[in-house]
């Protein structure tokens, strides 16, 4: 019995170590280090035929806000299962500015003929902007497996549009949804969780650009 109690104590120590590996302050710091120059701004080039606004909640200049969620812990005598999550909400201005730049620079050739002197108003209703850093595993006595991941809380890109003529009269309106293409990444052997987070953010930025261009192509097909 004493031997089992010692193992339980050691197990509790190991489990608490897992729980403390990742924390919100650390995640926010990694995001800030990825965007070293601060909040990326949209391209200065403008397309007078397109206006873009957002319904996403306005936040301060913090690049991210992270909270910790202990969604599941099952501590038994010889078997333990744990699932810790750091849920990181990126400042909505990050994907919105990315979308604005992509649409502005890509829409010239894709929409010019379609608009034919008309004006289109775009309203961003939803954007992917939440990533989850997961720490999940199991342990039997002193043997266990831990899985560390970075992935999205899946949210599609949803953008409404209004096509207006020269007299500012509504000609057409609609809503376009672009599927969230972000994928979960897993930490490999001898890899750093910080670098995995940076790699996810690099892919995330590229995916928002690609999704924005896909939106333009779909919009051109509907006008």
N, C-alpha and C positions, 0 to 999 in steps of 0.2 A: 504493500500500500504506500509505503514511504517512497519507493522507487517511482510509482506512478505519479505521486504528488510532485516529485521533483521534475518529472517530465512535463507535467501540466504547467508548472511554474516556468520552466524553460520555454515551453510552447507559447505561453502568454507573453514572455519577453520577446520572442521572435515575432509573434503576431503584431505586437505593439510597434516593433521596429518597422514592419511592413507598412503599417498605418501612417507612420511619420515620415516615410520616404518622400512622399509627395504632399505638398501643401499649397494652398491658394497663393500665398505670397511668392513662392518659388515659380509657380506657373505664370503669374502676372509679370514677373521679372524676365522670364524667358521670352514672353510675347514682346515686351518692351525692347529687349535686345535684338529680336528679329527685325523690328521696325526701328532701327537705330536713329533714323532721321525724323522720327515722330510720325504724326498722322499724314499718310500720303494724300496729296491733294489731287483733285481731278485735273485733266489736261486743260491748259489755258485756251486751247483752240476751241471755238464754239461753232455750233451749227444753228443758225438762226431759225431754221425750220423745225427744230426740235427743242422742247423744253422738258426738263426732268425735275420731278419733286418726289418726296418720300414721306410715307406714313409711319415709318419706323420711329420708335421713341427716341427723342433727342437726349443724348447723354453728355457728360462732361468730356474733357480731353483725355481721360484715362483710356488707354488702348484696350484694356480688358478688365472684366470683373469676374472673379472666380470664387466659387463656394464648394465646400467639401460635403460629400454625401456618402454616408455609410449605409448602403442599401441592404447589405446582407452580411451577417456574421453568425456562424453556427459553431460555437465552441463546445465540443463534447470531450469526453475523457481521452479518447485516442484518435478522434477524427475532427478536423477543423476545416471550415470553409469560410472564406472572407471575400468581400467585394467592395472595394473603396473606389469612389469616383471624385475627381476634381472637375466640376462642370464650369467651363470657361466661356463666358459670353463676350465675344469680341465687340468693340465699339461699332455700332451700325454704320458709322461713317466710313469704315474701312471698305466693306463691300459696295456701299453706295457710291463712293468716290471712284472705285474700280469700275463699276458699271457705267458711270457717267463718262469716264475716259474712254472705255471700250466702245460705247455706243457713239460717242462724238467722233472718234477717229475712224470707225468702221462703217458708219451709216452713210457717208458721203456717196460712195458708189452704189451701195445696196438700196438706198431709199430715194435718191435724187429724182430718178425718173418716176417712181411711184407717187411721190408727193405732188409733183407737177404744179408747184406754186402753192400748195396747201401747207398747213401747219399741223404738227402732231404733238399732243401733250401726253407725257408718260408719267405715271404715278407708281412708285415702287410700293407694293403692298406687303411683300415678304421677301426675306433674303436668308440664305444660310449664314449664320454667324455664331453658332455655338459648337464648340468642340469639347469632347470628353476624354480626359486622361484617366484610364482605368487601371486598377491594380487588383487583380483577382487571382485566387489560388486556393489550394487545399494543402493540408498537412496531416499526415498520419504519424503520431508520435513525433520523432524529430526529422522525418523525411517529408518533403513537400515539393510542390511545383507552384511557381508564381508566373503570371502572365501580365505584362505591362503593355498597354496599347494607347494610341491616340486616334480618335475617330470623330465623325460628325454626329450631332443630333440632327437627323435628317430633316431638312426643311427645303422645300422647293423654292425656286425663284418665281415670284408671282408679280406681274407688272400689268397694270391697266393702261389703256390708251384711248385717246379721243382725237379723231381726225377733224380738223376745222378748215373751212374754206377761207377765201380772202376776206369775206365779210364776218369772219369769226363765228360762223354758224356750224353747228355740229353736223358732220356728214356721216360719221361712223364711229362706233366705239366697241370695245371688247376687252378681254383679259387673256393674257398669255401666261402659261405655266411652263417653266423649264425645269426638268427633273434635276434634283441635287445629285451630282456625280462624284462628290467627295467620298473617299473610301477610308476604312480603318487601316492603320499601320500598326504592326507589331514590333516590339523591341527584340532584336536578335542578340546572339551571343556577342559579348564584348562591345556592345553598342551603348551609347549614352542616351538617356531619356530626354535630355535637353536638345540634343541634335536631332532626335526623332521628332520632337515637337517642332523644331525649325523646319525640318523636311516636310512635315505635314502642312505648315503654314505656307511654304513655298508652293506646294501643290495646290493648296486652297486658293491662293491668289491667282494662279494660272487657271484654275477651274472656273473661278468667277468671271475671268476675262473670256474664257471659251463659252461659258453659258450666256454671257451678255451678247456675244457675237451670234450665237444660235438664236437668241431672242430677236435680234435685228433681222436675221434671215426669215424667221417665222412671221414677223411683223410685215416685212415686205411682201410675203406671200398672201397676207390677209387684206392688205390695202388695195 
